[in-house]
Amino acid sequence: MTKTALILGATGISGRALASHLAQQADWDVIGVARRPPPDGGGVRYLSVDMLDPDACHEAFAQLGDVTHVYWTALLNAPSWLAQNAPNARAFRIAMGALLPATPRLQHVCLLQGTKYYGQHLGPFKTPAKEDDPRHMPPNFYYDQQDYLVEASAGTDWSWSCARPHVICGFSVGNPLNLIAVLGVYATLSRELNLPLRFPGKPGAYEVVCQATDLELLVRAMVWMSTSPNCANQAFNVTNGDFFRYRNLWPLLGEYFGMPIAPPQTIDLPAFMADKDALWQRIVEKHGLAPNRFENVADWNFANYTFSVDWDVMSSTHKAHSFGFHDFVDTEAMFLRQLDRFRTERVIP
């Protein structure tokens, strides 16, 4: 039977990739929800909805009686984690409160979370993190959203799941939280200035154990957990299955960009990149790149945070493997492959 997916936050890096993947499957119809839908749907029907507006949600979602699977990939960005909590928890309650009564065929809701569930943004935490590890002191909107799902699903015919990736890596321009774009643009600027490639974060962050999640692997995992009966009402860590250190990745990046590397030198990236707009425009013209604005090609606040984590970040993927998901990705090879995509799309030279 044809399944109908509703993807909330369908223009973000994860939502867009999920929508594209499902739209290519013969047994899926796909509806995307976003405040500003793209001009080309690519086989996806889009609804323009402000998920903080209860009336708008009720009006738009009243037409969605055929929806069988809901995917929440939305993130309302804010300058800090604490500032993100209230609007993200509220948007989820408003959207799901309007959606659930209007979808009698609903089978499953898949919620995209992350390793901040374990408090990795607060400092060192238990590693490898496991899905049943105790929560940290709230607030944490992941907890609010998951608790809402658990309560709403009680006594119904639909189930839920939670996907917990870390540092989602894939091709996207204009979206925050994109490490590949940060690495590509930072290296391009450094090379244009005849600088060696220096790790710009804390020296300790250069040494610790890290992990990442390939975007295509994440999409496959979310579809798997939302359509496998044994995954009902479960949370799963979703990472590439291996680990890396920037200390070992940096020489590979230096070779990729044809640059010498040098020891780490900690800089405040938002401050040091504040005057690089004119330099970026010269690079775009010099190499015939796509005319992307400098503020859209990389998020330096995200980069500052990512390169400052000087404690191990490790999630166990044993649970997903034991439930039947066996995909894995070589992370170092992923970085280079995805940088190739940014070159092909003329985002970086």
BADORO-588469 format. One record per atom (N, C-alpha, C): residue number from 1; residue in three letters; x, y, z. Coordinates in steps of 0.2 Angstrom, whole numbers. Last residue first. Layout:
BEGIN
NUM;ALA;X;Y;Z
...
END
This chain:
BEGIN
349;PRO;180;131;-23
349;PRO;184;129;-29
349;PRO;188;122;-28
348;ILE;163;128;-17
348;ILE;170;129;-16
348;ILE;174;128;-22
347;VAL;152;127;-25
347;VAL;151;131;-19
347;VAL;158;133;-16
346;ARG;150;119;-36
346;ARG;153;125;-37
346;ARG;152;130;-31
345;GLU;146;106;-35
345;GLU;141;111;-35
345;GLU;143;118;-36
344;THR;159;100;-34
344;THR;154;99;-40
344;THR;149;104;-41
343;ARG;162;104;-21
343;ARG;166;107;-27
343;ARG;162;106;-34
342;PHE;153;97;-14
342;PHE;153;105;-14
342;PHE;157;108;-19
341;ARG;157;84;-17
341;ARG;150;87;-19
341;ARG;150;94;-19
340;ASP;170;84;-11
340;ASP;169;83;-18
340;ASP;162;86;-21
339;LEU;165;84;2
339;LEU;169;90;-1
339;LEU;169;90;-8
338;GLN;161;71;2
338;GLN;156;76;3
338;GLN;159;83;1
337;ARG;173;64;2
337;ARG;168;63;-3
337;ARG;163;69;-3
336;LEU;179;68;13
336;LEU;182;70;7
336;LEU;177;69;1
335;PHE;171;63;23
335;PHE;172;70;23
335;PHE;175;72;16
334;MET;170;49;21
334;MET;164;53;20
334;MET;166;61;19
333;ALA;183;45;24
333;ALA;181;45;17
333;ALA;175;49;16
332;GLU;181;47;38
332;GLU;186;50;35
332;GLU;185;51;27
331;THR;170;37;41
331;THR;169;44;42
331;THR;175;49;38
330;ASP;162;25;32
330;ASP;169;27;34
330;ASP;169;34;35
329;VAL;147;19;38
329;VAL;150;24;34
329;VAL;157;25;36
328;PHE;134;6;39
328;PHE;140;10;42
328;PHE;143;14;36
327;ASP;119;-3;42
327;ASP;123;1;38
327;ASP;129;5;42
326;HIS;111;-11;49
326;HIS;118;-13;49
326;HIS;122;-9;45
325;PHE;97;-14;59
325;PHE;100;-9;55
325;PHE;108;-9;55
324;GLY;92;-23;69
324;GLY;92;-24;62
324;GLY;95;-19;57
323;PHE;93;-22;82
323;PHE;86;-22;80
323;PHE;86;-23;72
322;SER;107;-22;84
322;SER;103;-28;86
322;SER;96;-28;84
321;HIS;110;-9;78
321;HIS;112;-15;75
321;HIS;108;-21;77
320;ALA;104;-1;87
320;ALA;102;-1;81
320;ALA;104;-7;77
319;LYS;112;-4;99
319;LYS;105;-5;99
319;LYS;102;-6;92
318;HIS;125;0;95
318;HIS;124;-7;96
318;HIS;116;-9;96
317;THR;131;12;94
317;THR;126;10;89
317;THR;124;3;90
316;SER;135;24;106
316;SER;135;17;105
316;SER;129;16;99
315;SER;144;39;104
315;SER;137;35;105
315;SER;138;28;103
314;MET;155;51;110
314;MET;154;44;107
314;MET;147;41;109
313;VAL;166;63;112
313;VAL;159;62;110
313;VAL;158;55;106
312;ASP;177;69;124
312;ASP;175;63;119
312;ASP;168;64;118
311;TRP;180;86;124
311;TRP;179;80;128
311;TRP;176;75;123
310;ASP;181;99;119
310;ASP;187;96;121
310;ASP;186;90;125
309;VAL;173;108;108
309;VAL;171;102;112
309;VAL;178;98;113
308;SER;176;118;99
308;SER;178;119;106
308;SER;176;114;111
307;PHE;171;116;87
307;PHE;178;115;87
307;PHE;181;117;95
306;THR;157;118;88
306;THR;160;112;87
306;THR;167;111;88
305;TYR;157;132;91
305;TYR;155;127;96
305;TYR;158;120;95
304;ASN;162;137;79
304;ASN;165;139;86
304;ASN;163;134;91
303;ALA;152;133;70
303;ALA;159;130;70
303;ALA;163;132;76
302;PHE;141;140;74
302;PHE;141;132;74
302;PHE;148;130;74
301;ASN;146;152;70
301;ASN;144;151;77
301;ASN;144;143;79
300;TRP;147;151;57
300;TRP;153;151;61
300;TRP;152;151;68
299;ASP;141;143;44
299;ASP;139;145;50
299;ASP;144;145;55
298;ALA;142;146;27
298;ALA;145;143;33
298;ALA;142;146;39
297;VAL;135;152;16
297;VAL;139;146;15
297;VAL;142;143;21
296;ASN;128;164;20
296;ASN;124;158;18
296;ASN;129;151;17
295;GLU;137;174;21
295;GLU;133;173;27
295;GLU;129;166;26
294;PHE;141;176;7
294;PHE;146;173;12
294;PHE;142;171;18
293;ARG;130;170;-5
293;ARG;132;175;-1
293;ARG;136;172;5
292;ASN;134;161;-21
292;ASN;131;161;-14
292;ASN;134;166;-9
291;PRO;135;160;-35
291;PRO;134;166;-32
291;PRO;131;165;-25
290;ALA;147;147;-39
290;ALA;140;149;-38
290;ALA;139;155;-34
289;LEU;163;153;-45
289;LEU;158;149;-41
289;LEU;151;151;-41
288;GLY;174;157;-53
288;GLY;167;155;-56
288;GLY;163;151;-52
287;HIS;185;160;-46
287;HIS;185;153;-48
287;HIS;178;152;-51
286;LYS;184;174;-45
286;LYS;190;171;-47
286;LYS;189;164;-50
285;GLU;172;176;-39
285;GLU;173;178;-46
285;GLU;179;175;-49
284;VAL;174;170;-26
284;VAL;168;167;-31
284;VAL;169;170;-38
283;ILE;184;177;-21
283;ILE;185;170;-23
283;ILE;180;168;-28
282;ARG;178;189;-20
282;ARG;184;189;-24
282;ARG;185;182;-26
281;GLN;169;186;-10
281;GLN;166;188;-16
281;GLN;172;188;-22
280;TRP;178;183;1
280;TRP;174;178;-2
280;TRP;171;180;-9
279;LEU;183;196;3
279;LEU;187;191;1
279;LEU;183;185;-2
278;ALA;171;202;8
278;ALA;174;205;1
278;ALA;179;199;-1
277;ASP;169;195;20
277;ASP;164;195;14
277;ASP;167;197;8
276;LYS;177;195;31
276;LYS;179;191;25
276;LYS;174;191;19
275;ASP;175;200;43
275;ASP;177;205;38
275;ASP;179;201;32
274;ALA;171;190;52
274;ALA;166;196;51
274;ALA;168;200;45
273;MET;179;180;55
273;MET;176;179;49
273;MET;171;185;47
272;PHE;183;183;68
272;PHE;188;183;63
272;PHE;185;182;56
271;ALA;171;181;75
271;ALA;174;188;75
271;ALA;179;188;69
270;PRO;167;168;73
270;PRO;163;173;71
270;PRO;166;180;70
269;LEU;180;161;78
269;LEU;178;161;71
269;LEU;173;167;69
268;ASP;192;165;88
268;ASP;185;166;88
268;ASP;182;167;81
267;ILE;205;153;87
267;ILE;202;159;86
267;ILE;195;159;87
266;THR;219;143;91
266;THR;212;145;93
266;THR;210;152;91
265;GLN;228;133;81
265;GLN;228;140;84
265;GLN;221;143;85
264;PRO;237;118;79
264;PRO;231;122;81
264;PRO;232;129;83
263;PRO;251;118;67
263;PRO;248;116;74
263;PRO;241;121;75
262;ALA;247;116;50
262;ALA;251;119;55
262;ALA;248;117;62
261;ILE;249;110;33
261;ILE;245;110;39
261;ILE;250;113;45
260;PRO;249;115;16
260;PRO;253;113;22
260;PRO;248;114;28
259;MET;237;110;4
259;MET;239;115;9
259;MET;244;112;14
258;GLY;228;104;-5
258;GLY;234;106;-7
258;GLY;238;111;-3
257;PHE;216;99;0
257;PHE;216;106;-3
257;PHE;223;108;-5
256;TYR;220;86;3
256;TYR;214;87;-1
256;TYR;214;94;-4
255;GLU;230;88;12
255;GLU;232;85;6
255;GLU;226;86;1
254;GLY;222;94;23
254;GLY;228;98;20
254;GLY;230;95;13
253;LEU;214;83;25
253;LEU;211;89;23
253;LEU;216;94;20
252;LEU;223;74;31
252;LEU;219;72;25
252;LEU;216;78;21
251;PRO;228;81;42
251;PRO;232;80;36
251;PRO;229;78;30
250;TRP;215;81;50
250;TRP;218;87;47
250;TRP;223;86;41
249;LEU;212;69;55
249;LEU;208;71;49
249;LEU;212;77;46
248;ASN;220;67;66
248;ASN;221;63;61
248;ASN;217;65;54
247;ARG;215;78;74
247;ARG;222;77;73
247;ARG;224;73;67
246;TYR;201;75;75
246;TYR;203;80;70
246;TYR;211;80;69
245;ARG;197;58;75
245;ARG;200;63;79
245;ARG;202;69;73
244;PHE;183;47;74
244;PHE;189;50;71
244;PHE;191;56;76
243;PHE;174;31;73
243;PHE;176;37;76
243;PHE;182;41;73
242;ASP;159;23;66
242;ASP;166;23;68
242;ASP;168;30;72
241;GLY;146;24;64
241;GLY;148;18;67
241;GLY;156;17;68
240;ASN;139;35;60
240;ASN;143;31;55
240;ASN;145;25;58
239;THR;124;35;70
239;THR;130;38;68
239;THR;134;33;63
238;VAL;111;35;79
238;VAL;112;34;72
238;VAL;119;38;71
237;ASN;102;28;93
237;ASN;108;32;91
237;ASN;109;30;83
236;PHE;85;27;95
236;PHE;91;24;92
236;PHE;96;29;91
235;ALA;70;22;104
235;ALA;75;27;102
235;ALA;82;24;100
234;GLN;54;16;101
234;GLN;61;15;103
234;GLN;65;21;101
233;ASN;41;13;97
233;ASN;42;16;103
233;ASN;49;15;106
232;ALA;45;0;85
232;ALA;40;4;88
232;ALA;42;6;95
231;CYS;53;-9;79
231;CYS;56;-2;81
231;CYS;51;2;85
230;ASN;46;-19;74
230;ASN;50;-21;80
230;ASN;53;-14;83
229;PRO;41;-14;62
229;PRO;37;-15;68
229;PRO;41;-16;74
228;SER;48;-2;53
228;SER;50;-9;55
228;SER;46;-10;62
227;THR;47;11;49
227;THR;43;6;45
227;THR;44;-1;47
226;SER;55;19;56
226;SER;48;21;55
226;SER;44;16;52
225;MET;68;14;54
225;MET;64;13;61
225;MET;57;15;61
224;TRP;70;16;40
224;TRP;70;9;43
224;TRP;66;9;50
223;VAL;69;30;39
223;VAL;64;26;36
223;VAL;64;19;39
222;MET;81;33;47
222;MET;74;35;49
222;MET;68;32;46
221;ALA;91;26;40
221;ALA;89;24;47
221;ALA;82;26;49
220;ARG;91;34;28
220;ARG;89;27;28
220;ARG;87;24;35
219;VAL;95;46;34
219;VAL;89;46;30
219;VAL;87;38;30
218;LEU;108;43;39
218;LEU;103;45;43
218;LEU;96;44;40
217;LEU;115;40;27
217;LEU;114;35;31
217;LEU;108;37;36
216;GLU;115;53;21
216;GLU;111;48;18
216;GLU;110;42;22
215;LEU;123;60;30
215;LEU;116;62;29
215;LEU;112;56;26
214;ASP;133;53;42
214;ASP;132;54;35
214;ASP;124;55;34
213;THR;138;59;57
213;THR;133;55;54
213;THR;132;57;47
212;ALA;152;56;68
212;ALA;148;60;64
212;ALA;143;56;61
211;GLN;163;59;83
211;GLN;159;55;78
211;GLN;155;59;73
210;CYS;179;59;91
210;CYS;173;62;89
210;CYS;169;57;85
209;VAL;191;61;104
209;VAL;187;56;100
209;VAL;180;59;98
208;VAL;203;74;105
208;VAL;198;70;108
208;VAL;194;66;102
207;GLU;212;84;99
207;GLU;214;77;101
207;GLU;209;72;103
206;TYR;206;96;96
206;TYR;210;93;91
206;TYR;212;85;92
205;ALA;201;100;108
205;ALA;197;97;103
205;ALA;200;94;97
204;GLY;213;105;114
204;GLY;210;98;117
204;GLY;205;95;112
203;PRO;215;117;107
203;PRO;220;112;107
203;PRO;217;105;109
202;LYS;200;123;100
202;LYS;204;122;106
202;LYS;209;116;105
201;GLY;201;128;83
201;GLY;197;127;89
201;GLY;202;126;95
200;PRO;206;128;70
200;PRO;205;134;73
200;PRO;202;134;80
199;PHE;220;120;63
199;PHE;214;119;66
199;PHE;212;125;71
198;ARG;226;128;48
198;ARG;227;127;55
198;ARG;220;125;58
197;LEU;235;127;34
197;LEU;228;125;37
197;LEU;229;123;44
196;PRO;244;142;31
196;PRO;243;135;32
196;PRO;236;133;34
195;LEU;239;155;19
195;LEU;240;153;26
195;LEU;241;145;26
194;ASN;236;162;8
194;ASN;242;159;8
194;ASN;244;157;15
193;LEU;223;166;7
193;LEU;227;171;11
193;LEU;234;168;11
192;GLU;217;155;1
192;GLU;218;161;-3
192;GLU;222;167;0
191;ARG;218;146;11
191;ARG;222;145;5
191;ARG;223;152;1
190;SER;208;151;20
190;SER;215;150;22
190;SER;220;150;16
189;LEU;197;150;12
189;LEU;199;156;14
189;LEU;206;156;16
188;THR;196;136;10
188;THR;197;140;5
188;THR;199;147;6
187;ALA;195;131;24
187;ALA;201;130;20
187;ALA;202;134;14
186;TYR;182;137;26
186;TYR;187;139;30
186;TYR;194;137;27
185;VAL;174;130;17
185;VAL;175;137;16
185;VAL;181;140;20
184;GLY;175;116;21
184;GLY;177;118;14
184;GLY;178;126;14
183;LEU;171;117;35
183;LEU;178;115;33
183;LEU;180;117;26
182;VAL;158;121;33
182;VAL;163;125;37
182;VAL;170;123;35
181;ALA;152;111;25
181;ALA;153;118;22
181;ALA;158;122;26
180;ILE;153;101;35
180;ILE;157;100;28
180;ILE;157;107;25
179;LEU;145;105;45
179;LEU;152;104;46
179;LEU;156;104;40
178;ASN;131;114;48
178;ASN;134;110;42
178;ASN;142;110;43
177;LEU;122;121;55
177;LEU;125;115;58
177;LEU;127;111;52
176;PRO;111;130;44
176;PRO;116;129;50
176;PRO;118;122;51
175;ASN;110;131;26
175;ASN;107;128;33
175;ASN;112;129;38
174;GLY;115;136;15
174;GLY;111;140;18
174;GLY;107;137;24
173;VAL;117;121;7
173;VAL;119;128;7
173;VAL;113;132;10
172;SER;122;104;8
172;SER;117;109;9
172;SER;120;116;9
171;PHE;127;87;9
171;PHE;127;93;5
171;PHE;121;98;6
170;GLY;131;82;26
170;GLY;129;81;19
170;GLY;129;88;15
169;CYS;131;76;42
169;CYS;136;79;36
169;CYS;132;77;30
168;ILE;127;80;58
168;ILE;125;77;52
168;ILE;128;81;46
167;VAL;132;78;73
167;VAL;135;81;67
167;VAL;133;78;60
166;HIS;124;63;77
166;HIS;128;68;79
166;HIS;132;71;73
165;PRO;107;56;79
165;PRO;113;57;76
165;PRO;118;62;79
164;ARG;94;48;85
164;ARG;99;53;88
164;ARG;106;52;85
163;ALA;77;47;83
163;ALA;84;46;80
163;ALA;89;51;83
162;CYS;63;38;90
162;CYS;68;44;90
162;CYS;75;42;87
161;SER;46;34;86
161;SER;53;32;87
161;SER;57;39;87
160;TRP;30;27;89
160;TRP;34;33;88
160;TRP;42;30;88
159;SER;13;22;83
159;SER;19;21;87
159;SER;24;27;85
158;TRP;-5;21;83
158;TRP;2;23;80
158;TRP;7;22;85
157;ASP;-16;18;89
157;ASP;-14;13;85
157;ASP;-7;15;82
156;THR;-17;22;107
156;THR;-18;23;100
156;THR;-15;17;96
155;GLY;-13;21;121
155;GLY;-20;19;119
155;GLY;-22;20;112
154;ALA;-1;34;119
154;ALA;-4;29;124
154;ALA;-12;27;122
153;SER;3;44;112
153;SER;3;38;108
153;SER;-1;33;113
152;ALA;5;55;120
152;ALA;0;56;115
152;ALA;-2;49;112
151;GLU;16;51;128
151;GLU;9;52;131
151;GLU;4;52;126
150;VAL;26;51;119
150;VAL;24;45;123
150;VAL;17;45;126
149;LEU;26;64;114
149;LEU;24;58;109
149;LEU;22;52;114
148;TYR;30;71;125
148;TYR;23;72;122
148;TYR;21;67;118
147;ASP;42;66;127
147;ASP;37;65;132
147;ASP;30;66;129
146;GLN;49;71;116
146;GLN;48;64;117
146;GLN;43;62;122
145;GLN;48;85;119
145;GLN;45;82;113
145;GLN;44;75;113
144;ASP;55;86;131
144;ASP;48;89;130
144;ASP;45;85;124
143;TYR;68;81;127
143;TYR;64;78;132
143;TYR;56;80;132
142;TYR;72;91;118
142;TYR;71;84;116
142;TYR;67;80;121
141;PHE;73;103;125
141;PHE;67;102;122
141;PHE;66;95;119
140;ASN;77;104;141
140;ASN;80;101;135
140;ASN;74;99;131
139;PRO;81;112;157
139;PRO;77;111;151
139;PRO;81;108;145
138;PRO;85;97;166
138;PRO;82;101;161
138;PRO;83;108;162
137;MET;99;88;169
137;MET;95;93;172
137;MET;92;97;166
136;HIS;99;73;158
136;HIS;102;78;162
136;HIS;97;83;165
135;ARG;94;55;160
135;ARG;93;62;157
135;ARG;97;67;161
134;PRO;103;40;159
134;PRO;98;45;162
134;PRO;99;52;159
133;ASP;102;29;144
133;ASP;106;33;149
133;ASP;101;38;152
132;ASP;96;22;134
132;ASP;93;22;140
132;ASP;97;25;146
131;GLU;105;23;123
131;GLU;99;26;123
131;GLU;95;26;129
130;LYS;122;28;128
130;LYS;117;23;126
130;LYS;110;26;127
129;ALA;138;34;124
129;ALA;131;35;126
129;ALA;126;30;124
128;PRO;153;26;129
128;PRO;148;28;124
128;PRO;141;29;126
127;THR;152;40;140
127;THR;153;37;134
127;THR;155;30;134
126;LYS;144;52;150
126;LYS;146;45;149
126;LYS;146;43;142
125;PHE;152;68;147
125;PHE;147;64;149
125;PHE;149;57;148
124;PRO;159;85;148
124;PRO;160;78;148
124;PRO;154;74;150
123;GLY;146;97;144
123;GLY;153;95;146
123;GLY;154;88;145
122;LEU;135;101;137
122;LEU;136;104;144
122;LEU;143;102;146
121;HIS;132;94;126
121;HIS;134;101;125
121;HIS;136;105;132
120;GLN;129;81;129
120;GLN;136;82;127
120;GLN;137;90;126
119;GLY;117;77;135
119;GLY;121;82;138
119;GLY;128;84;136
118;TYR;110;68;128
118;TYR;114;65;133
118;TYR;118;71;137
117;TYR;104;76;118
117;TYR;99;72;123
117;TYR;103;70;129
116;LYS;114;80;110
116;LYS;112;84;116
116;LYS;107;81;121
115;THR;113;71;100
115;THR;117;69;106
115;THR;117;74;112
114;GLY;96;72;94
114;GLY;103;72;93
114;GLY;107;70;100
113;GLN;82;69;85
113;GLN;85;72;90
113;GLN;92;73;89
112;LEU;67;67;76
112;LEU;74;68;75
112;LEU;77;72;81
111;LEU;54;56;77
111;LEU;57;62;80
111;LEU;64;62;79
110;CYS;41;49;68
110;CYS;48;48;69
110;CYS;51;55;71
109;VAL;26;41;71
109;VAL;29;47;71
109;VAL;37;46;73
108;HIS;15;30;62
108;HIS;21;31;65
108;HIS;23;38;65
107;GLN;2;29;56
107;GLN;5;23;59
107;GLN;11;24;63
106;LEU;-14;37;53
106;LEU;-7;38;56
106;LEU;-4;31;58
105;ARG;-26;38;48
105;ARG;-22;33;46
105;ARG;-15;33;48
104;PRO;-31;50;54
104;PRO;-34;44;56
104;PRO;-30;38;54
103;THR;-26;65;57
103;THR;-23;59;53
103;THR;-25;52;56
102;ALA;-31;75;65
102;ALA;-33;75;58
102;ALA;-30;69;54
101;PRO;-26;74;78
101;PRO;-33;72;77
101;PRO;-35;72;70
100;LEU;-12;77;75
100;LEU;-14;70;77
100;LEU;-21;69;76
99;LEU;-11;91;71
99;LEU;-10;85;67
99;LEU;-13;79;69
98;ALA;-12;99;82
98;ALA;-16;100;77
98;ALA;-16;94;72
97;GLY;-2;94;90
97;GLY;-9;95;93
97;GLY;-14;96;88
96;MET;9;96;83
96;MET;7;89;84
96;MET;0;89;87
95;ALA;10;110;83
95;ALA;10;106;77
95;ALA;7;99;78
94;ILE;11;113;97
94;ILE;6;116;93
94;ILE;5;112;86
93;ARG;22;105;101
93;ARG;16;104;104
93;ARG;10;107;100
92;PHE;32;110;93
92;PHE;31;103;92
92;PHE;24;102;95
91;ALA;33;124;97
91;ALA;31;122;90
91;ALA;29;115;89
90;ARG;37;122;111
90;ARG;31;125;109
90;ARG;28;123;102
89;ALA;50;117;109
89;ALA;45;113;113
89;ALA;38;115;111
88;ASN;56;128;102
88;ASN;55;121;99
88;ASN;50;117;103
87;PRO;54;139;111
87;PRO;51;139;105
87;PRO;51;132;101
86;ALA;62;134;123
86;ALA;55;136;123
86;ALA;51;136;116
85;ASN;75;131;118
85;ASN;71;126;121
85;ASN;64;128;121
84;GLN;84;141;113
84;GLN;81;136;108
84;GLN;75;132;111
83;ALA;90;146;123
83;ALA;85;150;120
83;ALA;81;146;115
82;LEU;99;136;127
82;LEU;94;138;131
82;LEU;88;142;128
81;TRP;108;137;116
81;TRP;104;131;117
81;TRP;98;132;122
80;SER;108;152;107
80;SER;110;148;112
80;SER;105;142;113
79;PRO;102;159;96
79;PRO;109;160;98
79;PRO;112;155;103
78;ALA;92;147;87
78;ALA;92;153;92
78;ALA;100;153;94
77;ASN;81;139;76
77;ASN;87;140;78
77;ASN;87;147;83
76;LEU;70;126;76
76;LEU;70;133;77
76;LEU;76;136;80
75;LEU;70;112;66
75;LEU;74;115;72
75;LEU;73;123;71
74;ALA;61;97;61
74;ALA;62;105;61
74;ALA;66;107;67
73;THR;58;85;58
73;THR;65;86;57
73;THR;66;94;58
72;TRP;47;72;61
72;TRP;49;79;63
72;TRP;56;80;63
71;TYR;37;64;51
71;TYR;44;65;52
71;TYR;45;72;55
70;VAL;24;52;50
70;VAL;26;59;51
70;VAL;33;59;53
69;HIS;14;42;40
69;HIS;20;43;43
69;HIS;22;50;44
68;THR;1;44;34
68;THR;3;38;37
68;THR;9;38;42
67;VAL;-11;54;28
67;VAL;-4;54;31
67;VAL;-4;48;35
66;ASP;-24;57;24
66;ASP;-21;51;21
66;ASP;-14;50;24
65;GLY;-28;69;29
65;GLY;-31;63;32
65;GLY;-28;57;29
64;LEU;-25;83;29
64;LEU;-20;78;28
64;LEU;-22;71;31
63;GLN;-32;95;31
63;GLN;-33;92;24
63;GLN;-28;85;24
62;ALA;-29;100;43
62;ALA;-36;97;42
62;ALA;-36;93;36
61;PHE;-17;107;42
61;PHE;-17;100;43
61;PHE;-24;96;43
60;ALA;-20;121;40
60;ALA;-17;117;35
60;ALA;-17;109;36
59;GLU;-28;124;51
59;GLU;-31;125;45
59;GLU;-27;121;39
58;HIS;-19;121;62
58;HIS;-26;118;61
58;HIS;-29;118;54
57;CYS;-9;130;59
57;CYS;-8;123;59
57;CYS;-14;119;58
56;ALA;-15;143;60
56;ALA;-12;141;53
56;ALA;-11;133;53
55;ASP;-18;142;74
55;ASP;-23;143;69
55;ASP;-21;140;62
54;PRO;-5;142;80
54;PRO;-10;136;81
54;PRO;-16;136;75
53;ASP;10;145;75
53;ASP;4;148;74
53;ASP;-2;142;74
52;LEU;22;139;74
52;LEU;21;142;80
52;LEU;14;146;80
51;MET;24;135;61
51;MET;22;130;66
51;MET;21;133;73
50;ASP;17;141;47
50;ASP;21;143;53
50;ASP;19;139;59
49;VAL;18;134;32
49;VAL;15;134;38
49;VAL;20;137;43
48;SER;15;129;16
48;SER;18;134;19
48;SER;15;135;26
47;LEU;18;113;10
47;LEU;13;117;13
47;LEU;17;122;17
46;TYR;22;104;-5
46;TYR;24;108;0
46;TYR;18;112;3
45;ARG;25;88;-12
45;ARG;20;94;-11
45;ARG;21;97;-5
44;VAL;39;83;-22
44;VAL;36;84;-15
44;VAL;31;90;-15
43;GLY;45;83;-34
43;GLY;41;78;-32
43;GLY;37;78;-26
42;GLY;52;96;-33
42;GLY;55;90;-34
42;GLY;51;83;-32
41;GLY;47;109;-30
41;GLY;46;104;-25
41;GLY;50;97;-27
40;ASP;55;124;-32
40;ASP;54;118;-35
40;ASP;53;112;-30
39;PRO;55;134;-22
39;PRO;51;135;-28
39;PRO;50;129;-32
38;PRO;52;128;-5
38;PRO;57;129;-11
38;PRO;52;130;-17
37;PRO;43;136;8
37;PRO;44;131;4
37;PRO;49;133;-2
36;ARG;45;143;22
36;ARG;46;145;16
36;ARG;48;139;11
35;ARG;41;135;33
35;ARG;38;142;33
35;ARG;39;144;26
34;ALA;35;118;28
34;ALA;40;123;29
34;ALA;37;130;29
33;VAL;32;102;25
33;VAL;30;107;29
33;VAL;36;112;30
32;GLY;29;90;12
32;GLY;33;94;16
32;GLY;30;100;19
31;ILE;23;74;8
31;ILE;21;81;9
31;ILE;26;84;13
30;VAL;24;61;-3
30;VAL;28;65;1
30;VAL;25;72;2
29;ASP;20;44;-5
29;ASP;19;51;-7
29;ASP;22;55;-2
28;TRP;28;29;-10
28;TRP;28;34;-5
28;TRP;25;40;-9
27;ASP;32;18;-18
27;ASP;26;17;-14
27;ASP;26;23;-8
26;ALA;43;22;-26
26;ALA;36;21;-29
26;ALA;31;21;-24
25;GLN;54;35;-21
25;GLN;51;28;-20
25;GLN;44;27;-22
24;GLN;58;48;-22
24;GLN;60;43;-27
24;GLN;58;36;-26
23;ALA;53;53;-10
23;ALA;50;55;-17
23;ALA;52;51;-22
22;LEU;62;49;-1
22;LEU;56;46;-1
22;LEU;52;47;-8
21;HIS;73;58;-4
21;HIS;74;50;-4
21;HIS;67;47;-5
20;SER;68;71;-2
20;SER;70;69;-9
20;SER;71;61;-9
19;ALA;65;70;11
19;ALA;59;71;6
19;ALA;62;69;0
18;LEU;77;69;17
18;LEU;72;63;18
18;LEU;67;64;13
17;ALA;83;81;13
17;ALA;86;74;11
17;ALA;81;69;11
16;ARG;75;90;20
16;ARG;76;90;12
16;ARG;78;83;10
15;GLY;78;86;33
15;GLY;71;86;30
15;GLY;71;86;23
14;SER;91;89;35
14;SER;89;82;36
14;SER;82;81;32
13;ILE;92;103;32
13;ILE;97;98;29
13;ILE;94;91;29
12;GLY;76;110;29
12;GLY;82;109;33
12;GLY;86;104;30
11;THR;63;109;24
11;THR;69;113;20
11;THR;75;113;23
10;ALA;54;103;32
10;ALA;56;99;26
10;ALA;61;103;22
9;GLY;48;103;44
9;GLY;55;105;43
9;GLY;58;103;37
8;LEU;40;88;43
8;LEU;39;95;46
8;LEU;46;97;47
7;ILE;33;78;32
7;ILE;39;80;34
7;ILE;39;87;37
6;LEU;23;64;30
6;LEU;23;72;31
6;LEU;29;73;35
5;ALA;20;52;18
5;ALA;24;55;23
5;ALA;23;62;24
4;THR;10;38;15
4;THR;10;46;14
4;THR;14;48;20
3;LYS;11;23;5
3;LYS;12;27;12
3;LYS;13;34;10
2;THR;2;11;-3
2;THR;6;18;-4
2;THR;6;21;3
1;MET;4;-6;0
1;MET;0;0;0
1;MET;4;6;0
END
